Amino acid sequence: MEKIKETLGAVLCALEKKKASLPPENPEDIIPKILEQKELPHAAFRGCRGGVLFISVDSTGWMFQLGMKKNELLEKARKVCPSAGIKDIRFSLSVKKAATRGKANGTSR
């Protein structure tokens, strides 16, 4: 029983060290920090690769709205997650979200 206790302690200690070595910012956490409350239900984190933050939106209207604020959002993203090295933001239409939007109890309007 003592060996299990020691092993478990060593594993937990190693996990804490690994967690401490990771950057404190997570690119996925950027979206709620840079968007306004009314925009959050319409946008979702899609990925962050090569310095580009990819955000999917549920309609062309929201894509236009967020596109107009792109420079402002880019500046905010750089401030909240400097370790991600974000150089650009790209928006795409999420067909899945758009298809389910406006449907109540399984029927469309």
C-alpha positions as CSV (number, residue, x, y, z in Angstrom):
1,M,0.0,0.0,0.0
2,E,2.9,2.3,0.8
3,K,4.3,1.8,-2.8
4,I,1.0,2.9,-4.3
5,K,1.0,6.0,-2.2
6,E,4.5,6.9,-3.2
7,T,3.9,6.2,-6.9
8,L,0.7,8.3,-6.9
9,G,2.5,11.1,-5.1
10,A,5.3,11.1,-7.7
11,V,2.8,11.1,-10.6
12,L,0.8,14.0,-9.2
13,C,4.0,15.9,-8.6
14,A,5.1,15.3,-12.2
15,L,1.8,16.5,-13.5
16,E,2.0,19.7,-11.4
17,K,5.4,20.4,-12.8
18,K,4.2,19.8,-16.4
19,K,1.2,22.1,-15.8
20,A,3.5,24.8,-14.5
21,S,5.7,24.7,-17.6
22,L,2.7,25.3,-20.0
23,P,2.0,28.8,-21.1
24,P,-0.7,30.4,-18.9
25,E,-2.8,31.5,-21.9
26,N,-4.9,29.0,-23.8
27,P,-5.9,30.3,-27.3
28,E,-9.3,28.7,-26.9
29,D,-10.0,31.1,-24.0
30,I,-9.4,34.1,-26.2
31,I,-12.9,34.2,-27.7
32,P,-14.8,35.1,-24.5
33,K,-12.2,37.7,-23.6
34,I,-12.3,39.6,-26.9
35,L,-16.0,39.4,-27.9
36,E,-18.9,41.3,-26.4
37,Q,-21.6,39.3,-24.6
38,K,-24.1,39.7,-27.5
39,E,-21.5,38.3,-29.9
40,L,-20.5,35.2,-28.0
41,P,-23.5,33.0,-28.9
42,H,-22.8,33.6,-32.6
43,A,-19.0,32.8,-32.6
44,A,-16.9,29.8,-31.7
45,F,-13.2,29.0,-31.5
46,R,-12.1,26.8,-34.5
47,G,-8.4,26.8,-34.1
48,C,-5.1,28.7,-33.9
49,R,-2.4,27.7,-36.3
50,G,0.6,29.5,-37.6
51,G,-0.3,32.7,-35.9
52,V,-3.8,32.7,-37.3
53,L,-6.9,32.6,-35.0
54,F,-9.8,30.9,-36.7
55,I,-13.3,31.8,-35.6
56,S,-16.5,30.3,-36.9
57,V,-19.7,32.3,-36.9
58,D,-23.3,31.3,-37.4
59,S,-24.4,33.8,-40.1
60,T,-23.1,36.0,-42.8
61,G,-24.4,39.0,-40.8
62,W,-22.2,38.2,-37.8
63,M,-19.3,37.5,-40.1
64,F,-19.7,41.0,-41.5
65,Q,-20.1,42.5,-38.1
66,L,-17.0,40.8,-36.6
67,G,-15.1,41.5,-39.8
68,M,-15.7,45.2,-39.3
69,K,-14.1,44.9,-35.9
70,K,-11.2,42.6,-37.0
71,N,-8.4,45.1,-36.2
72,E,-9.9,45.8,-32.7
73,L,-10.3,42.1,-32.0
74,L,-6.8,41.3,-33.2
75,E,-5.4,43.9,-30.9
76,K,-7.4,42.5,-27.9
77,A,-6.3,38.9,-28.8
78,R,-2.7,39.9,-28.8
79,K,-3.0,41.5,-25.4
80,V,-4.9,38.6,-23.7
81,C,-2.7,35.8,-25.2
82,P,0.7,37.2,-26.2
83,S,2.3,33.7,-26.2
84,A,0.1,32.6,-29.1
85,G,1.8,35.0,-31.5
86,I,-1.5,35.9,-33.2
87,K,-0.9,37.8,-36.5
88,D,-4.3,37.5,-38.1
89,I,-8.0,36.5,-37.5
90,R,-10.0,34.6,-40.1
91,F,-13.8,34.1,-39.9
92,S,-15.7,31.3,-41.5
93,L,-19.4,30.4,-41.7
94,S,-20.3,27.4,-39.6
95,V,-22.9,25.5,-41.6
96,K,-23.8,23.3,-38.7
97,K,-24.6,26.2,-36.4
98,A,-26.4,28.1,-39.2
99,A,-28.5,25.0,-40.0
100,T,-29.7,24.5,-36.5
101,R,-30.3,28.1,-35.7
102,G,-33.9,29.2,-35.6
103,K,-35.2,25.7,-35.2
104,A,-37.5,25.0,-32.2
105,N,-38.9,21.5,-31.5
106,G,-37.4,20.1,-34.8
107,T,-39.4,22.2,-37.3
108,S,-38.1,25.2,-39.2
109,R,-39.9,28.5,-39.5
